[in-house]
Every structure is written in structure tokens, then in C-alpha cells.
Amino acid sequence: MDQLLFLDSARDEDCTDWLQTGVVHGVTTNSTILARAGATSVSTAIKGILGHAPAEVHAQVLSEQDEVAFRQAIELAALDPRVRVKIPFVTSEGRRRAALIRRVREAGVSVNVTVCTSLAELYAALSLAPDYLSVLWCRTRDAGEDPAQVVRAVAARRAVTGVGTRLIVGSIREPGDVTAALGGPCDVVTVPPAVLGKWLDSPPSVVMARQFATDAEGLVA
């Protein structure tokens, strides 16, 4: 099973820095990420991210009205074949959006179901056979469940049902969360750039590299 790292950011400089490394393969966004990046238009922001040549970009519908959200999903998907459309499983009033998710899927759009913080919600969302299902690591933990166990349970349920849904782990807050998430049966871990940098930071490796550089001064290729 391939496990990929995605970037949780809509900032141009973050996409420039990380996508060129080859460590990060895609980008995930939502309304909060876009607002923090100073974006005023989802489609404009997504087009900017696509310019950095990611394998995928995940963009979330804005409206909580299903008919409007359906049109937004179609429009987002039409931007580029690499766009995946995120749909929250529930609205801010607690209304479940299973019918919308199914309708968008049936329209041929690649859907990522998000805003699930309980195992019950994740099982229900998985039954809709979306292309992607987001497990929100720290928000799941905040809700009183062990996120590692939740990921394993959803993966086991996926195996039983035979759906091809890919599991994305998001809501990563600390470097240790990245390592823990990658230790489980997920397909993608999406990480904020600041956390990704800290996760990869290793002072002993820098010390070793300095020693190599010093010893190389008296050598020729």
C-alpha cells in the first residue's frame, strides 16, 4: 500500500516550497485554510495551487444548501481532472448530507467526505463508497476516541465491504501525529507546513552533514 503526504495549505509560498521537493504529492484545503491564506475565491485559489503541479488538490464546497453545494461541486470538479471535491458529512446545524454526497458521486465527481469525528459517522460515510474519506486525527481525539484505533477500524470495515475508498488522515497538530498516522493503514496523511517542517527536522542529521562537509574539503571528486 502506498502512503502519500499531502500539504494542508493554500499559501503560494508553502506550495512552492513543498511540492518541488517530491515529499509532498497533493494539497488539501477547506474554507478555514483558504481564509487564513487570504483567499477570497475558492476557484481562483485552487487554480493557483494547480499551477504548482500537485498530483491532486482537494477543495471543499462552501454552501450548506444542498442544491447550491451540488452546483459548486460540479464547478470545482470542472476546474481540472486533479481536483477532488470535499463535502462535509454534516452541516453546522447537524443535518447529514448523505443524499448530496451520493448525488455528487453519481454525477461523476471524485468526492472526499470530511467532518466526521466519530466512528459511527465514518462507518456511515464509508457506506456511501466515496473515493476518499477523511479521518480527522486530533478532532477525533478531542471527541474522546483513539484516532489510531478509529483508522484501523475504518480500514477493517473497508476491507469487509470491499469499497475502494482511500483513507485520508487530517487534523494533524504535532510532529508525533504524523508518525503515528503513517503507522496505520491510511493512504494519505495531510499535514500543515509548519508541522511538516518540524517533523522532518533532525539536529543530529545536521551535525552528521556538517562533519561530512568538513571532511570533504580536502578531497576531490
N, CA and C atoms as a LAMMPS dump frame, in Angstrom:
ITEM: TIMESTEP
0
ITEM: NUMBER OF ATOMS
663
ITEM: BOX BOUNDS ff ff ff
-5.0000000000000000e+02 5.0000000000000000e+02
-5.0000000000000000e+02 5.0000000000000000e+02
-5.0000000000000000e+02 5.0000000000000000e+02
ITEM: ATOMS id mol type element x y z
1 1 1 N 0.836 -1.193 0
2 1 2 C 0 0 0
3 1 3 C 0.871 1.245 0
4 2 1 N 0.647 2.131 -0.949
5 2 2 C 1.359 3.395 -0.99
6 2 3 C 0.749 4.351 0.028
7 3 1 N 1.602 5.05 0.747
8 3 2 C 1.153 6.099 1.649
9 3 3 C 1.778 7.411 1.195
10 4 1 N 0.949 8.429 1.011
11 4 2 C 1.418 9.703 0.495
12 4 3 C 1.231 10.806 1.518
13 5 1 N 2.078 11.818 1.422
14 5 2 C 1.931 13.019 2.228
15 5 3 C 1.33 14.118 1.373
16 6 1 N 0.313 14.783 1.913
17 6 2 C -0.284 15.95 1.28
18 6 3 C -0.022 17.164 2.166
19 7 1 N -0.157 18.334 1.584
20 7 2 C 0.055 19.586 2.297
21 7 3 C -1.285 20.219 2.638
22 8 1 N -1.455 20.601 3.885
23 8 2 C -2.661 21.287 4.351
24 8 3 C -2.414 22.789 4.286
25 9 1 N -2.516 23.376 3.121
26 9 2 C -2.232 24.803 2.983
27 9 3 C -2.73 25.315 1.643
28 10 1 N -3.018 26.629 1.601
29 10 2 C -3.368 27.266 0.33
30 10 3 C -2.421 28.429 0.044
31 11 1 N -1.376 28.552 0.845
32 11 2 C -0.418 29.648 0.65
33 11 3 C 0.529 29.316 -0.501
34 12 1 N 0.702 30.284 -1.371
35 12 2 C 1.542 30.081 -2.55
36 12 3 C 2.957 29.673 -2.172
37 13 1 N 3.517 30.331 -1.161
38 13 2 C 4.903 30.023 -0.778
39 13 3 C 5.04 28.615 -0.221
40 14 1 N 4.02 28.126 0.485
41 14 2 C 4.065 26.759 1.008
42 14 3 C 4.043 25.743 -0.134
43 15 1 N 3.168 25.984 -1.104
44 15 2 C 3.091 25.077 -2.253
45 15 3 C 4.392 25.098 -3.051
46 16 1 N 4.972 26.276 -3.209
47 16 2 C 6.242 26.388 -3.922
48 16 3 C 7.327 25.596 -3.205
49 17 1 N 7.42 25.781 -1.895
50 17 2 C 8.49 25.152 -1.119
51 17 3 C 8.36 23.628 -1.069
52 18 1 N 7.141 23.13 -0.859
53 18 2 C 6.984 21.717 -0.564
54 18 3 C 6.729 20.838 -1.785
55 19 1 N 5.958 21.32 -2.733
56 19 2 C 5.644 20.459 -3.877
57 19 3 C 6.859 20.177 -4.748
58 20 1 N 7.823 21.068 -4.75
59 20 2 C 9.014 20.831 -5.564
60 20 3 C 9.958 19.809 -4.937
61 21 1 N 9.741 19.474 -3.668
62 21 2 C 10.63 18.516 -3.006
63 21 3 C 10.366 17.078 -3.42
64 22 1 N 9.14 16.779 -3.83
65 22 2 C 8.776 15.398 -4.131
66 22 3 C 8.316 14.64 -2.903
67 23 1 N 8.462 15.23 -1.721
68 23 2 C 7.985 14.6 -0.491
69 23 3 C 6.47 14.704 -0.401
70 24 1 N 5.938 15.826 -0.857
71 24 2 C 4.502 16.091 -0.834
72 24 3 C 3.931 15.89 -2.231
73 25 1 N 2.801 15.179 -2.319
74 25 2 C 2.222 14.851 -3.625
75 25 3 C 0.928 15.587 -3.941
76 26 1 N 0.242 16.096 -2.928
77 26 2 C -1.028 16.765 -3.174
78 26 3 C -1.279 17.841 -2.145
79 27 1 N -2.401 18.53 -2.288
80 27 2 C -2.757 19.634 -1.397
81 27 3 C -4.221 19.492 -0.992
82 28 1 N -4.506 19.712 0.285
83 28 2 C -5.876 19.728 0.758
84 28 3 C -6.214 21.113 1.291
85 29 1 N -7.442 21.538 1.053
86 29 2 C -7.894 22.843 1.524
87 29 3 C -9.298 22.723 2.106
88 30 1 N -9.7 23.752 2.812
89 30 2 C -11.089 23.928 3.232
90 30 3 C -11.288 25.423 3.41
91 31 1 N -12.46 25.83 3.846
92 31 2 C -12.729 27.259 3.947
93 31 3 C -11.827 27.951 4.968
94 32 1 N -11.488 27.253 6.045
95 32 2 C -10.606 27.832 7.058
96 32 3 C -9.201 28.037 6.504
97 33 1 N -8.676 27.026 5.828
98 33 2 C -7.335 27.13 5.237
99 33 3 C -7.288 28.246 4.207
100 34 1 N -8.321 28.357 3.38
101 34 2 C -8.36 29.401 2.363
102 34 3 C -8.449 30.788 2.994
103 35 1 N -9.281 30.93 4.016
104 35 2 C -9.422 32.223 4.683
105 35 3 C -8.107 32.651 5.326
106 36 1 N -7.404 31.711 5.951
107 36 2 C -6.126 32.04 6.597
108 36 3 C -5.052 32.407 5.58
109 37 1 N -5.225 31.931 4.352
110 37 2 C -4.268 32.267 3.291
111 37 3 C -4.625 33.585 2.61
112 38 1 N -5.735 34.197 3.035
113 38 2 C -6.145 35.46 2.456
114 38 3 C -6.915 35.328 1.156
115 39 1 N -7.372 34.128 0.837
116 39 2 C -8.11 33.91 -0.41
117 39 3 C -9.512 34.501 -0.304
118 40 1 N -10.035 34.949 -1.432
119 40 2 C -11.41 35.456 -1.496
120 40 3 C -12.261 34.639 -2.468
121 41 1 N -11.618 33.797 -3.262
122 41 2 C -12.322 32.964 -4.234
123 41 3 C -11.742 31.558 -4.194
124 42 1 N -12.604 30.576 -4.002
125 42 2 C -12.129 29.19 -3.96
126 42 3 C -11.53 28.791 -5.308
127 43 1 N -12.24 29.066 -6.391
128 43 2 C -11.768 28.634 -7.709
129 43 3 C -10.443 29.294 -8.071
130 44 1 N -10.289 30.573 -7.748
131 44 2 C -9.021 31.261 -8.039
132 44 3 C -7.88 30.663 -7.234
133 45 1 N -8.148 30.387 -5.962
134 45 2 C -7.114 29.794 -5.109
135 45 3 C -6.72 28.407 -5.603
136 46 1 N -7.703 27.602 -5.998
137 46 2 C -7.408 26.246 -6.469
138 46 3 C -6.618 26.292 -7.766
139 47 1 N -6.966 27.206 -8.65
140 47 2 C -6.195 27.349 -9.891
141 47 3 C -4.744 27.713 -9.597
142 48 1 N -4.541 28.569 -8.591
143 48 2 C -3.178 28.926 -8.208
144 48 3 C -2.405 27.733 -7.693
145 49 1 N -3.058 26.909 -6.879
146 49 2 C -2.4 25.708 -6.354
147 49 3 C -2.089 24.729 -7.479
148 50 1 N -3.005 24.577 -8.409
149 50 2 C -2.795 23.669 -9.538
150 50 3 C -1.569 24.069 -10.352
151 51 1 N -1.253 25.353 -10.344
152 51 2 C -0.078 25.824 -11.063
153 51 3 C 1.234 25.293 -10.527
154 52 1 N 1.191 24.742 -9.32
155 52 2 C 2.399 24.149 -8.727
156 52 3 C 2.536 22.662 -9.053
157 53 1 N 1.665 22.152 -9.887
158 53 2 C 1.712 20.775 -10.397
159 53 3 C 1.563 19.689 -9.334
160 54 1 N 0.606 19.823 -8.419
161 54 2 C 0.346 18.72 -7.488
162 54 3 C -0.366 17.576 -8.204
163 55 1 N -0.268 16.371 -7.656
164 55 2 C -0.995 15.238 -8.229
165 55 3 C -2.493 15.401 -8.007
166 56 1 N -2.867 15.992 -6.868
167 56 2 C -4.276 16.208 -6.529
168 56 3 C -4.423 17.484 -5.721
169 57 1 N -5.602 18.104 -5.843
170 57 2 C -5.983 19.204 -4.959
171 57 3 C -7.402 18.926 -4.47
172 58 1 N -7.594 18.987 -3.158
173 58 2 C -8.912 18.752 -2.576
174 58 3 C -9.517 20.096 -2.17
175 59 1 N -10.691 20.408 -2.728
176 59 2 C -11.359 21.683 -2.487
177 59 3 C -12.76 21.433 -1.952
178 60 1 N -13.157 22.191 -0.954
179 60 2 C -14.418 21.938 -0.26
180 60 3 C -15.53 22.861 -0.745
181 61 1 N -16.744 22.306 -0.865
182 61 2 C -17.902 23.139 -1.196
183 61 3 C -18.155 24.098 -0.042
184 62 1 N -18.714 25.26 -0.354
185 62 2 C -18.934 26.284 0.667
186 62 3 C -20.346 26.262 1.235
187 63 1 N -21.322 26.041 0.374
188 63 2 C -22.717 26.188 0.781
189 63 3 C -23.216 25.008 1.615
190 64 1 N -24.103 25.322 2.571
191 64 2 C -24.778 24.278 3.335
192 64 3 C -26.146 23.963 2.743
193 65 1 N -26.502 24.642 1.67
194 65 2 C -27.72 24.323 0.926
195 65 3 C -27.359 23.31 -0.152
196 66 1 N -27.987 22.156 -0.116
197 66 2 C -27.561 21.048 -0.966
198 66 3 C -27.587 21.369 -2.459
199 67 1 N -28.579 22.079 -2.91
200 67 2 C -28.661 22.373 -4.343
201 67 3 C -27.509 23.291 -4.775
202 68 1 N -27.223 24.271 -3.939
203 68 2 C -26.104 25.173 -4.239
204 68 3 C -24.779 24.419 -4.131
205 69 1 N -24.653 23.593 -3.103
206 69 2 C -23.426 22.82 -2.919
207 69 3 C -23.2 21.86 -4.081
208 70 1 N -24.286 21.298 -4.606
209 70 2 C -24.153 20.406 -5.758
210 70 3 C -23.56 21.151 -6.943
211 71 1 N -24.059 22.347 -7.223
212 71 2 C -23.527 23.138 -8.331
213 71 3 C -22.07 23.508 -8.082
214 72 1 N -21.745 23.844 -6.838
215 72 2 C -20.354 24.171 -6.502
216 72 3 C -19.444 22.966 -6.735
217 73 1 N -19.916 21.787 -6.367
218 73 2 C -19.119 20.567 -6.564
219 73 3 C -18.839 20.333 -8.045
220 74 1 N -19.851 20.499 -8.872
221 74 2 C -19.683 20.311 -10.313
222 74 3 C -18.7 21.329 -10.871
223 75 1 N -18.823 22.568 -10.414
224 75 2 C -17.938 23.63 -10.908
225 75 3 C -16.495 23.409 -10.46
226 76 1 N -16.309 22.989 -9.234
227 76 2 C -14.956 22.724 -8.749
228 76 3 C -14.311 21.574 -9.527
229 77 1 N -15.07 20.501 -9.723
230 77 2 C -14.534 19.345 -10.446
231 77 3 C -14.169 19.698 -11.881
232 78 1 N -14.892 20.65 -12.449
233 78 2 C -14.651 21.041 -13.842
234 78 3 C -13.378 21.869 -14.007
235 79 1 N -12.808 22.336 -12.901
236 79 2 C -11.607 23.15 -12.989
237 79 3 C -10.423 22.378 -13.557
238 80 1 N -10.324 21.103 -13.161
239 80 2 C -9.167 20.31 -13.561
240 80 3 C -9.409 18.856 -13.141
241 81 1 N -8.924 17.882 -13.91
242 81 2 C -9.11 16.473 -13.525
243 81 3 C -8.447 16.106 -12.196
244 82 1 N -7.534 16.94 -11.731
245 82 2 C -6.843 16.651 -10.467
246 82 3 C -7.616 17.119 -9.24
247 83 1 N -8.727 17.807 -9.441
248 83 2 C -9.5 18.333 -8.316
249 83 3 C -10.407 17.259 -7.729
250 84 1 N -10.354 17.119 -6.427
251 84 2 C -11.274 16.252 -5.68
252 84 3 C -12.144 17.16 -4.818
253 85 1 N -13.411 16.852 -4.704
254 85 2 C -14.343 17.742 -4.014
255 85 3 C -14.653 17.224 -2.61
256 86 1 N -14.393 18.068 -1.626
257 86 2 C -14.67 17.722 -0.233
258 86 3 C -16.085 18.156 0.137
259 87 1 N -16.811 17.24 0.759
260 87 2 C -18.161 17.545 1.233
261 87 3 C -18.259 17.155 2.704
262 88 1 N -18.554 18.106 3.58
263 88 2 C -18.758 17.771 4.992
264 88 3 C -19.943 16.816 5.163
265 89 1 N -19.79 15.849 6.042
266 89 2 C -20.844 14.857 6.265
267 89 3 C -22.062 15.476 6.954
268 90 1 N -21.807 16.527 7.738
269 90 2 C -22.913 17.212 8.417
270 90 3 C -22.784 18.723 8.207
271 91 1 N -23.916 19.415 8.367
272 91 2 C -23.917 20.874 8.302
273 91 3 C -23.699 21.436 9.706
274 92 1 N -23.635 22.765 9.793
275 92 2 C -23.446 23.422 11.089
276 92 3 C -24.65 23.236 12.009
277 93 1 N -25.779 22.797 11.451
278 93 2 C -26.974 22.512 12.256
279 93 3 C -27.158 21.021 12.518
280 94 1 N -26.168 20.222 12.112
281 94 2 C -26.22 18.793 12.387
282 94 3 C -26.968 17.966 11.364
283 95 1 N -27.358 18.575 10.251
284 95 2 C -28.078 17.823 9.213
285 95 3 C -27.087 17.009 8.387
286 96 1 N -27.353 15.729 8.253
287 96 2 C -26.46 14.856 7.494
288 96 3 C -26.668 15.037 5.988
289 97 1 N -25.581 14.871 5.242
290 97 2 C -25.603 15.205 3.817
291 97 3 C -25.362 13.996 2.92
292 98 1 N -25.812 12.846 3.373
293 98 2 C -25.597 11.611 2.617
294 98 3 C -26.201 11.699 1.218
295 99 1 N -27.393 12.268 1.106
296 99 2 C -28.053 12.346 -0.199
297 99 3 C -27.249 13.205 -1.165
298 100 1 N -26.712 14.314 -0.666
299 100 2 C -25.874 15.183 -1.507
300 100 3 C -24.615 14.45 -1.946
301 101 1 N -23.981 13.774 -1.029
302 101 2 C -22.749 13.047 -1.339
303 101 3 C -23.003 12.004 -2.421
304 102 1 N -24.084 11.269 -2.264
305 102 2 C -24.419 10.24 -3.256
306 102 3 C -24.716 10.883 -4.622
307 103 1 N -25.434 11.984 -4.614
308 103 2 C -25.779 12.656 -5.871
309 103 3 C -24.536 13.174 -6.59
310 104 1 N -23.622 13.754 -5.841
311 104 2 C -22.387 14.279 -6.448
312 104 3 C -21.548 13.135 -7.011
313 105 1 N -21.486 12.052 -6.273
314 105 2 C -20.756 10.873 -6.764
315 105 3 C -21.369 10.357 -8.061
316 106 1 N -22.686 10.269 -8.091
317 106 2 C -23.369 9.744 -9.27
318 106 3 C -23.204 10.669 -10.475
319 107 1 N -22.842 11.927 -10.219
320 107 2 C -22.58 12.872 -11.31
321 107 3 C -21.159 12.722 -11.849
322 108 1 N -20.41 11.781 -11.28
323 108 2 C -19.065 11.503 -11.777
324 108 3 C -17.966 12.298 -11.115
325 109 1 N -18.274 12.936 -9.996
326 109 2 C -17.285 13.753 -9.289
327 109 3 C -16.581 12.901 -8.232
328 110 1 N -15.272 13.07 -8.137
329 110 2 C -14.486 12.38 -7.119
330 110 3 C -14.666 13.103 -5.786
331 111 1 N -15.246 12.403 -4.808
332 111 2 C -15.655 13.028 -3.548
333 111 3 C -14.779 12.586 -2.384
334 112 1 N -14.458 13.562 -1.532
335 112 2 C -13.78 13.324 -0.264
336 112 3 C -14.753 13.731 0.834
337 113 1 N -15.255 12.761 1.602
338 113 2 C -16.183 13.073 2.694
339 113 3 C -15.38 13.459 3.923
340 114 1 N -15.71 14.621 4.483
341 114 2 C -14.989 15.132 5.64
342 114 3 C -15.968 15.516 6.746
343 115 1 N -15.438 16.07 7.838
344 115 2 C -16.222 16.454 9.018
345 115 3 C -16.943 15.244 9.61
346 116 1 N -16.159 14.199 9.867
347 116 2 C -16.622 13.03 10.623
348 116 3 C -15.696 12.893 11.825
349 117 1 N -16.246 12.965 13.033
350 117 2 C -15.404 12.868 14.22
351 117 3 C -15.751 11.669 15.096
352 118 1 N -16.636 10.81 14.625
353 118 2 C -16.977 9.603 15.382
354 118 3 C -16.908 8.4 14.452
355 119 1 N -16.713 7.246 15.043
356 119 2 C -16.648 6.025 14.26
357 119 3 C -17.985 5.764 13.571
358 120 1 N -19.072 6.093 14.232
359 120 2 C -20.395 5.899 13.63
360 120 3 C -20.531 6.712 12.347
361 121 1 N -20.114 7.975 12.385
362 121 2 C -20.174 8.82 11.191
363 121 3 C -19.292 8.266 10.081
364 122 1 N -18.12 7.819 10.442
365 122 2 C -17.183 7.286 9.449
366 122 3 C -17.725 6.018 8.797
367 123 1 N -18.31 5.138 9.591
368 123 2 C -18.924 3.933 9.026
369 123 3 C -20.056 4.298 8.068
370 124 1 N -20.876 5.257 8.477
371 124 2 C -21.996 5.677 7.632
372 124 3 C -21.482 6.306 6.339
373 125 1 N -20.468 7.154 6.449
374 125 2 C -19.892 7.792 5.262
375 125 3 C -19.257 6.757 4.345
376 126 1 N -18.609 5.757 4.929
377 126 2 C -17.97 4.712 4.136
378 126 3 C -19.001 3.928 3.328
379 127 1 N -20.202 3.797 3.866
380 127 2 C -21.249 3.051 3.162
381 127 3 C -21.675 3.738 1.874
382 128 1 N -21.329 5.021 1.738
383 128 2 C -21.645 5.766 0.515
384 128 3 C -20.59 5.538 -0.568
385 129 1 N -19.524 4.811 -0.216
386 129 2 C -18.438 4.468 -1.142
387 129 3 C -17.822 5.692 -1.822
388 130 1 N -17.453 6.71 -1.041
389 130 2 C -16.785 7.863 -1.649
390 130 3 C -15.38 7.471 -2.1
391 131 1 N -14.792 8.265 -2.952
392 131 2 C -13.42 7.987 -3.377
393 131 3 C -12.439 8.178 -2.225
394 132 1 N -12.76 9.126 -1.352
395 132 2 C -11.899 9.433 -0.206
396 132 3 C -12.759 9.645 1.035
397 133 1 N -12.194 9.307 2.182
398 133 2 C -12.843 9.549 3.459
399 133 3 C -11.802 10.097 4.419
400 134 1 N -12.079 11.275 4.974
401 134 2 C -11.119 11.923 5.871
402 134 3 C -11.375 11.542 7.321
403 135 1 N -10.344 11.043 7.962
404 135 2 C -10.366 10.775 9.398
405 135 3 C -9.592 11.916 10.053
406 136 1 N -10.265 12.673 10.887
407 136 2 C -9.665 13.873 11.481
408 136 3 C -8.996 13.498 12.802
409 137 1 N -7.701 13.295 12.736
410 137 2 C -6.918 12.696 13.82
411 137 3 C -7.133 13.39 15.163
412 138 1 N -6.769 14.656 15.247
413 138 2 C -6.838 15.336 16.544
414 138 3 C -8.264 15.678 16.956
415 139 1 N -9.115 15.989 15.988
416 139 2 C -10.514 16.258 16.34
417 139 3 C -11.207 14.988 16.822
418 140 1 N -10.82 13.85 16.278
419 140 2 C -11.352 12.576 16.77
420 140 3 C -10.893 12.336 18.192
421 141 1 N -9.622 12.641 18.448
422 141 2 C -9.092 12.503 19.814
423 141 3 C -9.8 13.475 20.757
424 142 1 N -10.042 14.713 20.297
425 142 2 C -10.766 15.692 21.112
426 142 3 C -12.157 15.183 21.473
427 143 1 N -12.747 14.397 20.57
428 143 2 C -14.104 13.87 20.796
429 143 3 C -14.103 12.648 21.712
430 144 1 N -12.923 12.238 22.169
431 144 2 C -12.841 11.152 23.142
432 144 3 C -12.539 9.78 22.576
433 145 1 N -12.199 9.703 21.283
434 145 2 C -11.871 8.415 20.679
435 145 3 C -10.383 8.362 20.322
436 146 1 N -9.829 7.17 20.315
437 146 2 C -8.429 6.959 19.944
438 146 3 C -8.329 6.986 18.429
439 147 1 N -7.684 8.002 17.84
440 147 2 C -7.678 8.096 16.383
441 147 3 C -6.984 6.923 15.69
442 148 1 N -5.953 6.374 16.307
443 148 2 C -5.269 5.231 15.698
444 148 3 C -6.21 4.033 15.605
445 149 1 N -6.963 3.79 16.67
446 149 2 C -7.927 2.697 16.661
447 149 3 C -9.037 2.959 15.657
448 150 1 N -9.446 4.213 15.539
449 150 2 C -10.508 4.57 14.597
450 150 3 C -10.059 4.302 13.165
451 151 1 N -8.838 4.7 12.827
452 151 2 C -8.316 4.453 11.476
453 151 3 C -8.273 2.955 11.189
454 152 1 N -7.802 2.177 12.156
455 152 2 C -7.739 0.723 11.959
456 152 3 C -9.145 0.143 11.782
457 153 1 N -10.089 0.631 12.555
458 153 2 C -11.467 0.118 12.471
459 153 3 C -12.092 0.452 11.12
460 154 1 N -11.871 1.67 10.635
461 154 2 C -12.437 2.06 9.342
462 154 3 C -11.781 1.262 8.225
463 155 1 N -10.463 1.054 8.327
464 155 2 C -9.76 0.259 7.314
465 155 3 C -10.271 -1.175 7.302
466 156 1 N -10.536 -1.717 8.488
467 156 2 C -11.072 -3.08 8.574
468 156 3 C -12.468 -3.148 7.967
469 157 1 N -13.27 -2.134 8.234
470 157 2 C -14.612 -2.08 7.663
471 157 3 C -14.55 -1.955 6.142
472 158 1 N -13.607 -1.172 5.664
473 158 2 C -13.405 -1.028 4.219
474 158 3 C -13.071 -2.374 3.584
475 159 1 N -12.218 -3.145 4.24
476 159 2 C -11.838 -4.45 3.706
477 159 3 C -13.049 -5.393 3.653
478 160 1 N -13.903 -5.327 4.668
479 160 2 C -15.08 -6.193 4.713
480 160 3 C -16.069 -5.839 3.609
481 161 1 N -16.278 -4.538 3.412
482 161 2 C -17.268 -4.093 2.428
483 161 3 C -16.732 -4.121 1.003
484 162 1 N -15.413 -4.093 0.863
485 162 2 C -14.812 -4.154 -0.463
486 162 3 C -14.845 -2.852 -1.242
487 163 1 N -15.168 -1.729 -0.581
488 163 2 C -15.185 -0.447 -1.29
489 163 3 C -13.756 0.016 -1.545
490 164 1 N -13.587 0.838 -2.57
491 164 2 C -12.248 1.311 -2.934
492 164 3 C -11.884 2.649 -2.329
493 165 1 N -12.587 3.044 -1.29
494 165 2 C -12.354 4.338 -0.643
495 165 3 C -10.938 4.443 -0.094
496 166 1 N -10.285 5.569 -0.376
497 166 2 C -8.949 5.844 0.184
498 166 3 C -9.118 6.652 1.461
499 167 1 N -8.368 6.298 2.482
500 167 2 C -8.457 6.963 3.78
501 167 3 C -7.409 8.063 3.895
502 168 1 N -7.885 9.265 4.173
503 168 2 C -7.01 10.41 4.379
504 168 3 C -7.043 10.78 5.859
505 169 1 N -5.882 10.91 6.46
506 169 2 C -5.806 11.382 7.841
507 169 3 C -5.44 12.859 7.825
508 170 1 N -6.31 13.677 8.409
509 170 2 C -6.056 15.107 8.525
510 170 3 C -6.13 15.536 9.973
511 171 1 N -6.251 16.838 10.215
512 171 2 C -6.286 17.403 11.559
513 171 3 C -5.041 16.985 12.349
514 172 1 N -3.891 17.217 11.735
515 172 2 C -2.598 16.909 12.344
516 172 3 C -2.058 18.165 13.017
517 173 1 N -1.689 18.051 14.281
518 173 2 C -1.238 19.23 15.032
519 173 3 C 0.216 19.164 15.473
520 174 1 N 0.738 17.969 15.658
521 174 2 C 2.088 17.808 16.188
522 174 3 C 2.886 16.835 15.321
523 175 1 N 4.232 16.961 15.332
524 175 2 C 5.05 16.034 14.544
525 175 3 C 4.775 14.563 14.866
526 176 1 N 4.535 14.271 16.15
527 176 2 C 4.26 12.887 16.531
528 176 3 C 2.986 12.339 15.919
529 177 1 N 2.044 13.234 15.611
530 177 2 C 0.801 12.795 14.97
531 177 3 C 1.08 12.242 13.569
532 178 1 N 2.049 12.848 12.872
533 178 2 C 2.386 12.396 11.513
534 178 3 C 2.918 10.968 11.564
535 179 1 N 3.878 10.735 12.46
536 179 2 C 4.467 9.406 12.586
537 179 3 C 3.419 8.369 12.985
538 180 1 N 2.572 8.745 13.934
539 180 2 C 1.534 7.817 14.395
540 180 3 C 0.554 7.488 13.272
541 181 1 N 0.156 8.502 12.519
542 181 2 C -0.791 8.281 11.431
543 181 3 C -0.196 7.402 10.342
544 182 1 N 1.063 7.634 10.007
545 182 2 C 1.73 6.826 8.986
546 182 3 C 1.944 5.39 9.439
547 183 1 N 1.846 5.166 10.726
548 183 2 C 1.974 3.807 11.251
549 183 3 C 0.704 2.995 11.117
550 184 1 N -0.352 3.619 10.641
551 184 2 C -1.63 2.93 10.487
552 184 3 C -1.973 2.681 9.031
553 185 1 N -3.109 2.059 8.776
554 185 2 C -3.497 1.651 7.413
555 185 3 C -4.224 2.737 6.619
556 186 1 N -3.673 3.951 6.62
557 186 2 C -4.265 5.019 5.823
558 186 3 C -3.525 5.136 4.493
559 187 1 N -4.1 5.901 3.58
560 187 2 C -3.498 6.087 2.264
561 187 3 C -2.788 7.426 2.132
562 188 1 N -3.295 8.419 2.848
563 188 2 C -2.75 9.774 2.769
564 188 3 C -2.743 10.381 4.166
565 189 1 N -1.68 11.114 4.48
566 189 2 C -1.663 11.961 5.675
567 189 3 C -1.433 13.384 5.197
568 190 1 N -2.336 14.278 5.526
569 190 2 C -2.209 15.664 5.091
570 190 3 C -1.799 16.522 6.276
571 191 1 N -0.751 17.328 6.07
572 191 2 C -0.044 17.957 7.185
573 191 3 C 0.154 19.453 6.937
574 192 1 N -0.074 20.294 7.942
575 192 2 C 0.255 21.713 7.804
576 192 3 C 1.764 21.89 7.6
577 193 1 N 2.175 22.88 6.827
578 193 2 C 3.602 23.032 6.526
579 193 3 C 4.489 23.212 7.754
580 194 1 N 4.016 23.946 8.754
581 194 2 C 4.835 24.152 9.952
582 194 3 C 5.098 22.834 10.675
583 195 1 N 4.069 21.998 10.745
584 195 2 C 4.226 20.689 11.399
585 195 3 C 5.116 19.781 10.561
586 196 1 N 4.957 19.844 9.251
587 196 2 C 5.776 19.011 8.366
588 196 3 C 7.253 19.354 8.512
589 197 1 N 7.554 20.646 8.614
590 197 2 C 8.934 21.063 8.793
591 197 3 C 9.524 20.563 10.095
592 198 1 N 8.739 20.658 11.169
593 198 2 C 9.217 20.174 12.476
594 198 3 C 9.388 18.661 12.473
595 199 1 N 8.482 17.981 11.787
596 199 2 C 8.548 16.515 11.733
597 199 3 C 9.85 16.047 11.081
598 200 1 N 10.267 16.761 10.063
599 200 2 C 11.48 16.378 9.33
600 200 3 C 12.76 16.931 9.939
601 201 1 N 12.631 17.85 10.887
602 201 2 C 13.81 18.472 11.485
603 201 3 C 14.514 17.484 12.417
604 202 1 N 15.803 17.258 12.159
605 202 2 C 16.587 16.334 12.985
606 202 3 C 17.983 16.908 13.196
607 203 1 N 18.244 17.576 14.301
608 203 2 C 19.557 18.168 14.567
609 203 3 C 20.73 17.187 14.446
610 204 1 N 20.601 15.922 14.892
611 204 2 C 21.735 15.007 14.717
612 204 3 C 22.116 14.787 13.25
613 205 1 N 21.119 14.829 12.373
614 205 2 C 21.414 14.676 10.945
615 205 3 C 22.211 15.868 10.432
616 206 1 N 21.895 17.057 10.944
617 206 2 C 22.63 18.261 10.549
618 206 3 C 24.076 18.168 11.024
619 207 1 N 24.27 17.685 12.241
620 207 2 C 25.624 17.518 12.77
621 207 3 C 26.42 16.558 11.883
622 208 1 N 25.792 15.461 11.486
623 208 2 C 26.462 14.49 10.625
624 208 3 C 26.821 15.111 9.282
625 209 1 N 25.876 15.872 8.708
626 209 2 C 26.124 16.506 7.413
627 209 3 C 27.274 17.505 7.504
628 210 1 N 27.359 18.229 8.612
629 210 2 C 28.458 19.184 8.805
630 210 3 C 29.803 18.472 8.855
631 211 1 N 29.823 17.298 9.502
632 211 2 C 31.064 16.529 9.57
633 211 3 C 31.494 16.073 8.187
634 212 1 N 30.513 15.597 7.394
635 212 2 C 30.815 15.181 6.024
636 212 3 C 31.347 16.355 5.209
637 213 1 N 30.721 17.524 5.367
638 213 2 C 31.152 18.704 4.617
639 213 3 C 32.564 19.121 4.991
640 214 1 N 32.861 19.046 6.278
641 214 2 C 34.209 19.412 6.742
642 214 3 C 35.253 18.446 6.175
643 215 1 N 34.952 17.156 6.237
644 215 2 C 35.899 16.146 5.769
645 215 3 C 36.051 16.158 4.261
646 216 1 N 35.076 16.684 3.571
647 216 2 C 35.135 16.722 2.106
648 216 3 C 36.025 17.838 1.574
649 217 1 N 36.371 18.782 2.441
650 217 2 C 37.156 19.945 1.992
651 217 3 C 38.507 19.557 1.407
652 218 1 N 39.086 18.487 1.879
653 218 2 C 40.399 18.09 1.373
654 218 3 C 40.355 17.045 0.284
655 219 1 N 39.172 16.778 -0.261
656 219 2 C 39.022 15.74 -1.254
657 219 3 C 38.618 16.312 -2.6
658 220 1 N 38.842 15.566 -3.669
659 220 2 C 38.341 15.947 -4.996
660 220 3 C 37.438 14.826 -5.494
661 221 1 N 36.55 15.179 -6.385
662 221 2 C 35.589 14.183 -6.901
663 221 3 C 36.279 13.185 -7.811
